[in-house]
Amino acid sequence: MPFIDVTLGTGRSPEQVRALIHELTEAAHRAVGAPVANIRVVIREVAPQHWAAGDVTTAERAAARTADGTAPPDNSQQSTGGRPPAPAQEGSGT
């Protein structure tokens, strides 16, 4: 019985979460031949103040972008594998 556990930052619509569950179920079914009824999917949503990379929370990163005049990223357009975008590293040119 495949068990798929996904952690996402909050902010997706119920329709997006439902679509993800469907696509993950179908992918597991195709990849390993498991019956759809035996595939389990759990989606965990994490608040921006509870998710950090490089000791900076997603909420802090968004606040810093807003404070410097740039807009926070639009997560509906990004493909980060379900993770909030990582902060730019000093000297990386980004």
Beta strands, then each sheet from edge to edge (+ up, - down):
strand 1: 3-9
strand 2: 40-46
strand 3: 52-53
strand 4: 56-57
sheet 1: 1+ 2+
sheet 2: 3+ 4-
end
